[in-house]
Amino acid sequence: MNLAQAERQAAREELENLPESATIDAAEVYAMLDSLGDVERALNSRNPDRIT
């Protein structure tokens, strides 16, 4: 029983010390996509027979 309680406490402490997750909002996602340029046109203009 003591071992289970010690493991539970260790798990709690580990969860409390996790780094904060990096979240981004929709505007940041759109800005990243815009920075890529016209990806669709670039991909569609590739010749599938050409190996780079």
mmCIF entry with sequence, helices, sheets and N, C-alpha, C, O atoms, coordinates in Angstrom:
data_MODEL
# 
_entry.id   MODEL 
# 
_entity.id                         1 
_entity.type                       polymer 
_entity.pdbx_number_of_molecules   1 
# 
_entity_poly.entity_id                      1 
_entity_poly.type                           'polypeptide(L)' 
_entity_poly.nstd_linkage                   no 
_entity_poly.nstd_monomer                   no 
_entity_poly.pdbx_seq_one_letter_code       MNLAQAERQAAREELENLPESATIDAAEVYAMLDSLGDVERALNSRNPDRIT 
_entity_poly.pdbx_seq_one_letter_code_can   MNLAQAERQAAREELENLPESATIDAAEVYAMLDSLGDVERALNSRNPDRIT 
_entity_poly.pdbx_strand_id                 A 
# 
loop_
_entity_poly_seq.entity_id 
_entity_poly_seq.num 
_entity_poly_seq.mon_id 
_entity_poly_seq.hetero 
1 1  MET n 
1 2  ASN n 
1 3  LEU n 
1 4  ALA n 
1 5  GLN n 
1 6  ALA n 
1 7  GLU n 
1 8  ARG n 
1 9  GLN n 
1 10 ALA n 
1 11 ALA n 
1 12 ARG n 
1 13 GLU n 
1 14 GLU n 
1 15 LEU n 
1 16 GLU n 
1 17 ASN n 
1 18 LEU n 
1 19 PRO n 
1 20 GLU n 
1 21 SER n 
1 22 ALA n 
1 23 THR n 
1 24 ILE n 
1 25 ASP n 
1 26 ALA n 
1 27 ALA n 
1 28 GLU n 
1 29 VAL n 
1 30 TYR n 
1 31 ALA n 
1 32 MET n 
1 33 LEU n 
1 34 ASP n 
1 35 SER n 
1 36 LEU n 
1 37 GLY n 
1 38 ASP n 
1 39 VAL n 
1 40 GLU n 
1 41 ARG n 
1 42 ALA n 
1 43 LEU n 
1 44 ASN n 
1 45 SER n 
1 46 ARG n 
1 47 ASN n 
1 48 PRO n 
1 49 ASP n 
1 50 ARG n 
1 51 ILE n 
1 52 THR n 
# 
_struct_asym.id          A 
_struct_asym.entity_id   1 
# 
loop_
_struct_conf.conf_type_id 
_struct_conf.id 
_struct_conf.pdbx_PDB_helix_id 
_struct_conf.beg_label_comp_id 
_struct_conf.beg_label_asym_id 
_struct_conf.beg_label_seq_id 
_struct_conf.pdbx_beg_PDB_ins_code 
_struct_conf.end_label_comp_id 
_struct_conf.end_label_asym_id 
_struct_conf.end_label_seq_id 
_struct_conf.pdbx_end_PDB_ins_code 
_struct_conf.beg_auth_comp_id 
_struct_conf.beg_auth_asym_id 
_struct_conf.beg_auth_seq_id 
_struct_conf.end_auth_comp_id 
_struct_conf.end_auth_asym_id 
_struct_conf.end_auth_seq_id 
_struct_conf.pdbx_PDB_helix_class 
_struct_conf.details 
_struct_conf.pdbx_PDB_helix_length 
HELX_P HELX_P1 AA1 ASN A 2  ? GLU A 16 ? ASN A 2  GLU A 16 1 ? 15 
HELX_P HELX_P2 AA2 ALA A 26 ? SER A 35 ? ALA A 26 SER A 35 1 ? 10 
HELX_P HELX_P3 AA3 VAL A 39 ? ASN A 44 ? VAL A 39 ASN A 44 1 ? 6  
# 
_struct_conf_type.id          HELX_P 
_struct_conf_type.criteria    ? 
_struct_conf_type.reference   ? 
# 
loop_
_atom_site.group_PDB 
_atom_site.id 
_atom_site.type_symbol 
_atom_site.label_atom_id 
_atom_site.label_alt_id 
_atom_site.label_comp_id 
_atom_site.label_asym_id 
_atom_site.label_entity_id 
_atom_site.label_seq_id 
_atom_site.pdbx_PDB_ins_code 
_atom_site.Cartn_x 
_atom_site.Cartn_y 
_atom_site.Cartn_z 
_atom_site.occupancy 
_atom_site.B_iso_or_equiv 
_atom_site.pdbx_formal_charge 
_atom_site.auth_seq_id 
_atom_site.auth_comp_id 
_atom_site.auth_asym_id 
_atom_site.auth_atom_id 
_atom_site.pdbx_PDB_model_num 
ATOM 1   N N  . MET A 1 1  ? 0.837  -1.196 0.000   1.00 0.00 ? 1  MET A N  1 
ATOM 2   C CA . MET A 1 1  ? 0.000  0.000  0.000   1.00 0.00 ? 1  MET A CA 1 
ATOM 3   C C  . MET A 1 1  ? 0.879  1.254  0.000   1.00 0.00 ? 1  MET A C  1 
ATOM 4   O O  . MET A 1 1  ? 0.594  2.210  -0.722  1.00 0.00 ? 1  MET A O  1 
ATOM 5   N N  . ASN A 1 2  ? 1.935  1.255  0.799   1.00 0.00 ? 2  ASN A N  1 
ATOM 6   C CA . ASN A 1 2  ? 2.824  2.413  0.851   1.00 0.00 ? 2  ASN A CA 1 
ATOM 7   C C  . ASN A 1 2  ? 3.492  2.656  -0.487  1.00 0.00 ? 2  ASN A C  1 
ATOM 8   O O  . ASN A 1 2  ? 3.681  3.802  -0.896  1.00 0.00 ? 2  ASN A O  1 
ATOM 9   N N  . LEU A 1 3  ? 3.857  1.556  -1.182  1.00 0.00 ? 3  LEU A N  1 
ATOM 10  C CA . LEU A 1 3  ? 4.495  1.687  -2.489  1.00 0.00 ? 3  LEU A CA 1 
ATOM 11  C C  . LEU A 1 3  ? 3.539  2.358  -3.472  1.00 0.00 ? 3  LEU A C  1 
ATOM 12  O O  . LEU A 1 3  ? 3.952  3.228  -4.239  1.00 0.00 ? 3  LEU A O  1 
ATOM 13  N N  . ALA A 1 4  ? 2.281  1.967  -3.458  1.00 0.00 ? 4  ALA A N  1 
ATOM 14  C CA . ALA A 1 4  ? 1.290  2.556  -4.361  1.00 0.00 ? 4  ALA A CA 1 
ATOM 15  C C  . ALA A 1 4  ? 1.111  4.042  -4.077  1.00 0.00 ? 4  ALA A C  1 
ATOM 16  O O  . ALA A 1 4  ? 1.011  4.845  -5.005  1.00 0.00 ? 4  ALA A O  1 
ATOM 17  N N  . GLN A 1 5  ? 1.072  4.409  -2.810  1.00 0.00 ? 5  GLN A N  1 
ATOM 18  C CA . GLN A 1 5  ? 0.930  5.814  -2.445  1.00 0.00 ? 5  GLN A CA 1 
ATOM 19  C C  . GLN A 1 5  ? 2.158  6.616  -2.861  1.00 0.00 ? 5  GLN A C  1 
ATOM 20  O O  . GLN A 1 5  ? 2.030  7.755  -3.310  1.00 0.00 ? 5  GLN A O  1 
ATOM 21  N N  . ALA A 1 6  ? 3.337  6.037  -2.716  1.00 0.00 ? 6  ALA A N  1 
ATOM 22  C CA . ALA A 1 6  ? 4.568  6.722  -3.106  1.00 0.00 ? 6  ALA A CA 1 
ATOM 23  C C  . ALA A 1 6  ? 4.609  6.918  -4.626  1.00 0.00 ? 6  ALA A C  1 
ATOM 24  O O  . ALA A 1 6  ? 5.017  7.973  -5.111  1.00 0.00 ? 6  ALA A O  1 
ATOM 25  N N  . GLU A 1 7  ? 4.182  5.889  -5.371  1.00 0.00 ? 7  GLU A N  1 
ATOM 26  C CA . GLU A 1 7  ? 4.150  6.009  -6.829  1.00 0.00 ? 7  GLU A CA 1 
ATOM 27  C C  . GLU A 1 7  ? 3.142  7.065  -7.269  1.00 0.00 ? 7  GLU A C  1 
ATOM 28  O O  . GLU A 1 7  ? 3.392  7.831  -8.200  1.00 0.00 ? 7  GLU A O  1 
ATOM 29  N N  . ARG A 1 8  ? 2.010  7.094  -6.592  1.00 0.00 ? 8  ARG A N  1 
ATOM 30  C CA . ARG A 1 8  ? 0.983  8.096  -6.917  1.00 0.00 ? 8  ARG A CA 1 
ATOM 31  C C  . ARG A 1 8  ? 1.503  9.500  -6.659  1.00 0.00 ? 8  ARG A C  1 
ATOM 32  O O  . ARG A 1 8  ? 1.300  10.396 -7.478  1.00 0.00 ? 8  ARG A O  1 
ATOM 33  N N  . GLN A 1 9  ? 2.169  9.702  -5.532  1.00 0.00 ? 9  GLN A N  1 
ATOM 34  C CA . GLN A 1 9  ? 2.728  11.013 -5.208  1.00 0.00 ? 9  GLN A CA 1 
ATOM 35  C C  . GLN A 1 9  ? 3.813  11.404 -6.204  1.00 0.00 ? 9  GLN A C  1 
ATOM 36  O O  . GLN A 1 9  ? 3.889  12.565 -6.607  1.00 0.00 ? 9  GLN A O  1 
ATOM 37  N N  . ALA A 1 10 ? 4.644  10.462 -6.603  1.00 0.00 ? 10 ALA A N  1 
ATOM 38  C CA . ALA A 1 10 ? 5.689  10.739 -7.585  1.00 0.00 ? 10 ALA A CA 1 
ATOM 39  C C  . ALA A 1 10 ? 5.068  11.147 -8.921  1.00 0.00 ? 10 ALA A C  1 
ATOM 40  O O  . ALA A 1 10 ? 5.553  12.065 -9.582  1.00 0.00 ? 10 ALA A O  1 
ATOM 41  N N  . ALA A 1 11 ? 4.006  10.467 -9.308  1.00 0.00 ? 11 ALA A N  1 
ATOM 42  C CA . ALA A 1 11 ? 3.317  10.805 -10.556 1.00 0.00 ? 11 ALA A CA 1 
ATOM 43  C C  . ALA A 1 11 ? 2.708  12.198 -10.475 1.00 0.00 ? 11 ALA A C  1 
ATOM 44  O O  . ALA A 1 11 ? 2.781  12.963 -11.437 1.00 0.00 ? 11 ALA A O  1 
ATOM 45  N N  . ARG A 1 12 ? 2.110  12.534 -9.342  1.00 0.00 ? 12 ARG A N  1 
ATOM 46  C CA . ARG A 1 12 ? 1.541  13.876 -9.150  1.00 0.00 ? 12 ARG A CA 1 
ATOM 47  C C  . ARG A 1 12 ? 2.610  14.954 -9.290  1.00 0.00 ? 12 ARG A C  1 
ATOM 48  O O  . ARG A 1 12 ? 2.405  15.965 -9.961  1.00 0.00 ? 12 ARG A O  1 
ATOM 49  N N  . GLU A 1 13 ? 3.742  14.726 -8.653  1.00 0.00 ? 13 GLU A N  1 
ATOM 50  C CA . GLU A 1 13 ? 4.824  15.703 -8.704  1.00 0.00 ? 13 GLU A CA 1 
ATOM 51  C C  . GLU A 1 13 ? 5.367  15.853 -10.122 1.00 0.00 ? 13 GLU A C  1 
ATOM 52  O O  . GLU A 1 13 ? 5.707  16.952 -10.559 1.00 0.00 ? 13 GLU A O  1 
ATOM 53  N N  . GLU A 1 14 ? 5.442  14.745 -10.819 1.00 0.00 ? 14 GLU A N  1 
ATOM 54  C CA . GLU A 1 14 ? 5.910  14.805 -12.207 1.00 0.00 ? 14 GLU A CA 1 
ATOM 55  C C  . GLU A 1 14 ? 4.941  15.622 -13.068 1.00 0.00 ? 14 GLU A C  1 
ATOM 56  O O  . GLU A 1 14 ? 5.373  16.437 -13.884 1.00 0.00 ? 14 GLU A O  1 
ATOM 57  N N  . LEU A 1 15 ? 3.649  15.409 -12.889 1.00 0.00 ? 15 LEU A N  1 
ATOM 58  C CA . LEU A 1 15 ? 2.651  16.168 -13.648 1.00 0.00 ? 15 LEU A CA 1 
ATOM 59  C C  . LEU A 1 15 ? 2.702  17.655 -13.319 1.00 0.00 ? 15 LEU A C  1 
ATOM 60  O O  . LEU A 1 15 ? 2.532  18.496 -14.201 1.00 0.00 ? 15 LEU A O  1 
ATOM 61  N N  . GLU A 1 16 ? 2.934  17.975 -12.060 1.00 0.00 ? 16 GLU A N  1 
ATOM 62  C CA . GLU A 1 16 ? 2.998  19.376 -11.654 1.00 0.00 ? 16 GLU A CA 1 
ATOM 63  C C  . GLU A 1 16 ? 4.219  20.095 -12.229 1.00 0.00 ? 16 GLU A C  1 
ATOM 64  O O  . GLU A 1 16 ? 4.211  21.319 -12.360 1.00 0.00 ? 16 GLU A O  1 
ATOM 65  N N  . ASN A 1 17 ? 5.250  19.356 -12.566 1.00 0.00 ? 17 ASN A N  1 
ATOM 66  C CA . ASN A 1 17 ? 6.485  19.961 -13.057 1.00 0.00 ? 17 ASN A CA 1 
ATOM 67  C C  . ASN A 1 17 ? 6.664  19.858 -14.573 1.00 0.00 ? 17 ASN A C  1 
ATOM 68  O O  . ASN A 1 17 ? 7.747  20.135 -15.088 1.00 0.00 ? 17 ASN A O  1 
ATOM 69  N N  . LEU A 1 18 ? 5.622  19.466 -15.280 1.00 0.00 ? 18 LEU A N  1 
ATOM 70  C CA . LEU A 1 18 ? 5.708  19.413 -16.730 1.00 0.00 ? 18 LEU A CA 1 
ATOM 71  C C  . LEU A 1 18 ? 5.807  20.825 -17.290 1.00 0.00 ? 18 LEU A C  1 
ATOM 72  O O  . LEU A 1 18 ? 5.211  21.753 -16.742 1.00 0.00 ? 18 LEU A O  1 
ATOM 73  N N  . PRO A 1 19 ? 6.554  20.997 -18.377 1.00 0.00 ? 19 PRO A N  1 
ATOM 74  C CA . PRO A 1 19 ? 6.615  22.336 -18.980 1.00 0.00 ? 19 PRO A CA 1 
ATOM 75  C C  . PRO A 1 19 ? 5.251  22.699 -19.583 1.00 0.00 ? 19 PRO A C  1 
ATOM 76  O O  . PRO A 1 19 ? 4.473  21.828 -19.972 1.00 0.00 ? 19 PRO A O  1 
ATOM 77  N N  . GLU A 1 20 ? 4.992  23.991 -19.646 1.00 0.00 ? 20 GLU A N  1 
ATOM 78  C CA . GLU A 1 20 ? 3.731  24.443 -20.225 1.00 0.00 ? 20 GLU A CA 1 
ATOM 79  C C  . GLU A 1 20 ? 3.719  24.119 -21.705 1.00 0.00 ? 20 GLU A C  1 
ATOM 80  O O  . GLU A 1 20 ? 4.732  24.245 -22.392 1.00 0.00 ? 20 GLU A O  1 
ATOM 81  N N  . SER A 1 21 ? 2.564  23.703 -22.184 1.00 0.00 ? 21 SER A N  1 
ATOM 82  C CA . SER A 1 21 ? 2.472  23.368 -23.600 1.00 0.00 ? 21 SER A CA 1 
ATOM 83  C C  . SER A 1 21 ? 2.421  24.648 -24.426 1.00 0.00 ? 21 SER A C  1 
ATOM 84  O O  . SER A 1 21 ? 1.867  25.663 -24.003 1.00 0.00 ? 21 SER A O  1 
ATOM 85  N N  . ALA A 1 22 ? 2.998  24.573 -25.581 1.00 0.00 ? 22 ALA A N  1 
ATOM 86  C CA . ALA A 1 22 ? 3.013  25.724 -26.483 1.00 0.00 ? 22 ALA A CA 1 
ATOM 87  C C  . ALA A 1 22 ? 1.760  25.654 -27.349 1.00 0.00 ? 22 ALA A C  1 
ATOM 88  O O  . ALA A 1 22 ? 1.620  24.770 -28.194 1.00 0.00 ? 22 ALA A O  1 
ATOM 89  N N  . THR A 1 23 ? 0.871  26.584 -27.127 1.00 0.00 ? 23 THR A N  1 
ATOM 90  C CA . THR A 1 23 ? -0.339 26.621 -27.944 1.00 0.00 ? 23 THR A CA 1 
ATOM 91  C C  . THR A 1 23 ? -0.296 27.851 -28.832 1.00 0.00 ? 23 THR A C  1 
ATOM 92  O O  . THR A 1 23 ? 0.259  28.888 -28.467 1.00 0.00 ? 23 THR A O  1 
ATOM 93  N N  . ILE A 1 24 ? -0.885 27.712 -29.987 1.00 0.00 ? 24 ILE A N  1 
ATOM 94  C CA . ILE A 1 24 ? -0.958 28.841 -30.910 1.00 0.00 ? 24 ILE A CA 1 
ATOM 95  C C  . ILE A 1 24 ? -2.417 29.034 -31.313 1.00 0.00 ? 24 ILE A C  1 
ATOM 96  O O  . ILE A 1 24 ? -3.210 28.092 -31.314 1.00 0.00 ? 24 ILE A O  1 
ATOM 97  N N  . ASP A 1 25 ? -2.744 30.251 -31.647 1.00 0.00 ? 25 ASP A N  1 
ATOM 98  C CA . ASP A 1 25 ? -4.122 30.516 -32.031 1.00 0.00 ? 25 ASP A CA 1 
ATOM 99  C C  . ASP A 1 25 ? -4.266 30.447 -33.554 1.00 0.00 ? 25 ASP A C  1 
ATOM 100 O O  . ASP A 1 25 ? -3.279 30.307 -34.276 1.00 0.00 ? 25 ASP A O  1 
ATOM 101 N N  . ALA A 1 26 ? -5.483 30.544 -34.017 1.00 0.00 ? 26 ALA A N  1 
ATOM 102 C CA . ALA A 1 26 ? -5.776 30.410 -35.442 1.00 0.00 ? 26 ALA A CA 1 
ATOM 103 C C  . ALA A 1 26 ? -5.028 31.448 -36.283 1.00 0.00 ? 26 ALA A C  1 
ATOM 104 O O  . ALA A 1 26 ? -4.567 31.135 -37.381 1.00 0.00 ? 26 ALA A O  1 
ATOM 105 N N  . ALA A 1 27 ? -4.906 32.664 -35.785 1.00 0.00 ? 27 ALA A N  1 
ATOM 106 C CA . ALA A 1 27 ? -4.211 33.714 -36.539 1.00 0.00 ? 27 ALA A CA 1 
ATOM 107 C C  . ALA A 1 27 ? -2.753 33.335 -36.783 1.00 0.00 ? 27 ALA A C  1 
ATOM 108 O O  . ALA A 1 27 ? -2.213 33.597 -37.858 1.00 0.00 ? 27 ALA A O  1 
ATOM 109 N N  . GLU A 1 28 ? -2.121 32.724 -35.794 1.00 0.00 ? 28 GLU A N  1 
ATOM 110 C CA . GLU A 1 28 ? -0.727 32.301 -35.964 1.00 0.00 ? 28 GLU A CA 1 
ATOM 111 C C  . GLU A 1 28 ? -0.607 31.182 -37.000 1.00 0.00 ? 28 GLU A C  1 
ATOM 112 O O  . GLU A 1 28 ? 0.349  31.145 -37.775 1.00 0.00 ? 28 GLU A O  1 
ATOM 113 N N  . VAL A 1 29 ? -1.575 30.277 -37.006 1.00 0.00 ? 29 VAL A N  1 
ATOM 114 C CA . VAL A 1 29 ? -1.573 29.197 -37.998 1.00 0.00 ? 29 VAL A CA 1 
ATOM 115 C C  . VAL A 1 29 ? -1.702 29.784 -39.399 1.00 0.00 ? 29 VAL A C  1 
ATOM 116 O O  . VAL A 1 29 ? -0.954 29.407 -40.301 1.00 0.00 ? 29 VAL A O  1 
ATOM 117 N N  . TYR A 1 30 ? -2.642 30.701 -39.585 1.00 0.00 ? 30 TYR A N  1 
ATOM 118 C CA . TYR A 1 30 ? -2.828 31.329 -40.897 1.00 0.00 ? 30 TYR A CA 1 
ATOM 119 C C  . TYR A 1 30 ? -1.576 32.099 -41.322 1.00 0.00 ? 30 TYR A C  1 
ATOM 120 O O  . TYR A 1 30 ? -1.208 32.082 -42.496 1.00 0.00 ? 30 TYR A O  1 
ATOM 121 N N  . ALA A 1 31 ? -0.930 32.762 -40.389 1.00 0.00 ? 31 ALA A N  1 
ATOM 122 C CA . ALA A 1 31 ? 0.288  33.495 -40.714 1.00 0.00 ? 31 ALA A CA 1 
ATOM 123 C C  . ALA A 1 31 ? 1.389  32.540 -41.168 1.00 0.00 ? 31 ALA A C  1 
ATOM 124 O O  . ALA A 1 31 ? 2.130  32.844 -42.102 1.00 0.00 ? 31 ALA A O  1 
ATOM 125 N N  . MET A 1 32 ? 1.498  31.387 -40.509 1.00 0.00 ? 32 MET A N  1 
ATOM 126 C CA . MET A 1 32 ? 2.503  30.396 -40.926 1.00 0.00 ? 32 MET A CA 1 
ATOM 127 C C  . MET A 1 32 ? 2.193  29.871 -42.328 1.00 0.00 ? 32 MET A C  1 
ATOM 128 O O  . MET A 1 32 ? 3.091  29.713 -43.155 1.00 0.00 ? 32 MET A O  1 
ATOM 129 N N  . LEU A 1 33 ? 0.916  29.604 -42.583 1.00 0.00 ? 33 LEU A N  1 
ATOM 130 C CA . LEU A 1 33 ? 0.529  29.114 -43.909 1.00 0.00 ? 33 LEU A CA 1 
ATOM 131 C C  . LEU A 1 33 ? 0.793  30.169 -44.978 1.00 0.00 ? 33 LEU A C  1 
ATOM 132 O O  . LEU A 1 33 ? 1.272  29.848 -46.066 1.00 0.00 ? 33 LEU A O  1 
ATOM 133 N N  . ASP A 1 34 ? 0.482  31.416 -44.673 1.00 0.00 ? 34 ASP A N  1 
ATOM 134 C CA . ASP A 1 34 ? 0.735  32.500 -45.624 1.00 0.00 ? 34 ASP A CA 1 
ATOM 135 C C  . ASP A 1 34 ? 2.219  32.642 -45.919 1.00 0.00 ? 34 ASP A C  1 
ATOM 136 O O  . ASP A 1 34 ? 2.596  32.992 -47.037 1.00 0.00 ? 34 ASP A O  1 
ATOM 137 N N  . SER A 1 35 ? 3.063  32.377 -44.935 1.00 0.00 ? 35 SER A N  1 
ATOM 138 C CA . SER A 1 35 ? 4.505  32.524 -45.141 1.00 0.00 ? 35 SER A CA 1 
ATOM 139 C C  . SER A 1 35 ? 5.055  31.474 -46.096 1.00 0.00 ? 35 SER A C  1 
ATOM 140 O O  . SER A 1 35 ? 6.147  31.637 -46.640 1.00 0.00 ? 35 SER A O  1 
ATOM 141 N N  . LEU A 1 36 ? 4.304  30.398 -46.300 1.00 0.00 ? 36 LEU A N  1 
ATOM 142 C CA . LEU A 1 36 ? 4.752  29.353 -47.217 1.00 0.00 ? 36 LEU A CA 1 
ATOM 143 C C  . LEU A 1 36 ? 4.561  29.742 -48.683 1.00 0.00 ? 36 LEU A C  1 
ATOM 144 O O  . LEU A 1 36 ? 5.169  29.145 -49.571 1.00 0.00 ? 36 LEU A O  1 
ATOM 145 N N  . GLY A 1 37 ? 3.731  30.725 -48.929 1.00 0.00 ? 37 GLY A N  1 
ATOM 146 C CA . GLY A 1 37 ? 3.477  31.141 -50.306 1.00 0.00 ? 37 GLY A CA 1 
ATOM 147 C C  . GLY A 1 37 ? 2.452  30.231 -50.964 1.00 0.00 ? 37 GLY A C  1 
ATOM 148 O O  . GLY A 1 37 ? 1.646  29.590 -50.290 1.00 0.00 ? 37 GLY A O  1 
ATOM 149 N N  . ASP A 1 38 ? 2.494  30.185 -52.284 1.00 0.00 ? 38 ASP A N  1 
ATOM 150 C CA . ASP A 1 38 ? 1.513  29.404 -53.041 1.00 0.00 ? 38 ASP A CA 1 
ATOM 151 C C  . ASP A 1 38 ? 2.007  27.963 -53.175 1.00 0.00 ? 38 ASP A C  1 
ATOM 152 O O  . ASP A 1 38 ? 2.559  27.577 -54.205 1.00 0.00 ? 38 ASP A O  1 
ATOM 153 N N  . VAL A 1 39 ? 1.804  27.193 -52.141 1.00 0.00 ? 39 VAL A N  1 
ATOM 154 C CA . VAL A 1 39 ? 2.280  25.818 -52.099 1.00 0.00 ? 39 VAL A CA 1 
ATOM 155 C C  . VAL A 1 39 ? 1.569  24.970 -53.145 1.00 0.00 ? 39 VAL A C  1 
ATOM 156 O O  . VAL A 1 39 ? 2.196  24.138 -53.802 1.00 0.00 ? 39 VAL A O  1 
ATOM 157 N N  . GLU A 1 40 ? 0.278  25.173 -53.303 1.00 0.00 ? 40 GLU A N  1 
ATOM 158 C CA . GLU A 1 40 ? -0.487 24.379 -54.270 1.00 0.00 ? 40 GLU A CA 1 
ATOM 159 C C  . GLU A 1 40 ? 0.087  24.527 -55.675 1.00 0.00 ? 40 GLU A C  1 
ATOM 160 O O  . GLU A 1 40 ? 0.271  23.535 -56.381 1.00 0.00 ? 40 GLU A O  1 
ATOM 161 N N  . ARG A 1 41 ? 0.366  25.747 -56.075 1.00 0.00 ? 41 ARG A N  1 
ATOM 162 C CA . ARG A 1 41 ? 0.898  25.973 -57.414 1.00 0.00 ? 41 ARG A CA 1 
ATOM 163 C C  . ARG A 1 41 ? 2.289  25.352 -57.553 1.00 0.00 ? 41 ARG A C  1 
ATOM 164 O O  . ARG A 1 41 ? 2.609  24.761 -58.585 1.00 0.00 ? 41 ARG A O  1 
ATOM 165 N N  . ALA A 1 42 ? 3.098  25.484 -56.531 1.00 0.00 ? 42 ALA A N  1 
ATOM 166 C CA . ALA A 1 42 ? 4.447  24.915 -56.575 1.00 0.00 ? 42 ALA A CA 1 
ATOM 167 C C  . ALA A 1 42 ? 4.393  23.392 -56.685 1.00 0.00 ? 42 ALA A C  1 
ATOM 168 O O  . ALA A 1 42 ? 5.157  22.798 -57.447 1.00 0.00 ? 42 ALA A O  1 
ATOM 169 N N  . LEU A 1 43 ? 3.512  22.768 -55.943 1.00 0.00 ? 43 LEU A N  1 
ATOM 170 C CA . LEU A 1 43 ? 3.399  21.312 -55.994 1.00 0.00 ? 43 LEU A CA 1 
ATOM 171 C C  . LEU A 1 43 ? 2.816  20.837 -57.322 1.00 0.00 ? 43 LEU A C  1 
ATOM 172 O O  . LEU A 1 43 ? 3.263  19.832 -57.876 1.00 0.00 ? 43 LEU A O  1 
ATOM 173 N N  . ASN A 1 44 ? 1.832  21.549 -57.825 1.00 0.00 ? 44 ASN A N  1 
ATOM 174 C CA . ASN A 1 44 ? 1.203  21.146 -59.079 1.00 0.00 ? 44 ASN A CA 1 
ATOM 175 C C  . ASN A 1 44 ? 2.102  21.392 -60.281 1.00 0.00 ? 44 ASN A C  1 
ATOM 176 O O  . ASN A 1 44 ? 1.905  20.773 -61.326 1.00 0.00 ? 44 ASN A O  1 
ATOM 177 N N  . SER A 1 45 ? 3.074  22.272 -60.161 1.00 0.00 ? 45 SER A N  1 
ATOM 178 C CA . SER A 1 45 ? 3.939  22.571 -61.289 1.00 0.00 ? 45 SER A CA 1 
ATOM 179 C C  . SER A 1 45 ? 5.099  21.583 -61.406 1.00 0.00 ? 45 SER A C  1 
ATOM 180 O O  . SER A 1 45 ? 5.842  21.614 -62.387 1.00 0.00 ? 45 SER A O  1 
ATOM 181 N N  . ARG A 1 46 ? 5.256  20.717 -60.422 1.00 0.00 ? 46 ARG A N  1 
ATOM 182 C CA . ARG A 1 46 ? 6.350  19.738 -60.454 1.00 0.00 ? 46 ARG A CA 1 
ATOM 183 C C  . ARG A 1 46 ? 6.080  18.682 -61.501 1.00 0.00 ? 46 ARG A C  1 
ATOM 184 O O  . ARG A 1 46 ? 4.938  18.264 -61.688 1.00 0.00 ? 46 ARG A O  1 
ATOM 185 N N  . ASN A 1 47 ? 7.105  18.254 -62.174 1.00 0.00 ? 47 ASN A N  1 
ATOM 186 C CA . ASN A 1 47 ? 7.015  17.196 -63.145 1.00 0.00 ? 47 ASN A CA 1 
ATOM 187 C C  . ASN A 1 47 ? 7.233  15.881 -62.406 1.00 0.00 ? 47 ASN A C  1 
ATOM 188 O O  . ASN A 1 47 ? 8.314  15.669 -61.858 1.00 0.00 ? 47 ASN A O  1 
ATOM 189 N N  . PRO A 1 48 ? 6.235  14.986 -62.374 1.00 0.00 ? 48 PRO A N  1 
ATOM 190 C CA . PRO A 1 48 ? 6.394  13.747 -61.594 1.00 0.00 ? 48 PRO A CA 1 
ATOM 191 C C  . PRO A 1 48 ? 7.481  12.834 -62.139 1.00 0.00 ? 48 PRO A C  1 
ATOM 192 O O  . PRO A 1 48 ? 7.990  11.978 -61.416 1.00 0.00 ? 48 PRO A O  1 
ATOM 193 N N  . ASP A 1 49 ? 7.845  13.009 -63.414 1.00 0.00 ? 49 ASP A N  1 
ATOM 194 C CA . ASP A 1 49 ? 8.895  12.175 -63.992 1.00 0.00 ? 49 ASP A CA 1 
ATOM 195 C C  . ASP A 1 49 ? 10.291 12.651 -63.629 1.00 0.00 ? 49 ASP A C  1 
ATOM 196 O O  . ASP A 1 49 ? 11.260 11.909 -63.788 1.00 0.00 ? 49 ASP A O  1 
ATOM 197 N N  . ARG A 1 50 ? 10.402 13.884 -63.143 1.00 0.00 ? 50 ARG A N  1 
ATOM 198 C CA . ARG A 1 50 ? 11.684 14.470 -62.801 1.00 0.00 ? 50 ARG A CA 1 
ATOM 199 C C  . ARG A 1 50 ? 12.075 14.071 -61.384 1.00 0.00 ? 50 ARG A C  1 
ATOM 200 O O  . ARG A 1 50 ? 11.291 14.239 -60.450 1.00 0.00 ? 50 ARG A O  1 
ATOM 201 N N  . ILE A 1 51 ? 13.248 13.558 -61.224 1.00 0.00 ? 51 ILE A N  1 
ATOM 202 C CA . ILE A 1 51 ? 13.752 13.169 -59.895 1.00 0.00 ? 51 ILE A CA 1 
ATOM 203 C C  . ILE A 1 51 ? 14.788 14.197 -59.495 1.00 0.00 ? 51 ILE A C  1 
ATOM 204 O O  . ILE A 1 51 ? 15.718 14.482 -60.250 1.00 0.00 ? 51 ILE A O  1 
ATOM 205 N N  . THR A 1 52 ? 14.625 14.758 -58.296 1.00 0.00 ? 52 THR A N  1 
ATOM 206 C CA . THR A 1 52 ? 15.583 15.774 -57.829 1.00 0.00 ? 52 THR A CA 1 
ATOM 207 C C  . THR A 1 52 ? 16.527 15.192 -56.838 1.00 0.00 ? 52 THR A C  1 
ATOM 208 O O  . THR A 1 52 ? 17.404 15.893 -56.334 1.00 0.00 ? 52 THR A O  1 
# 
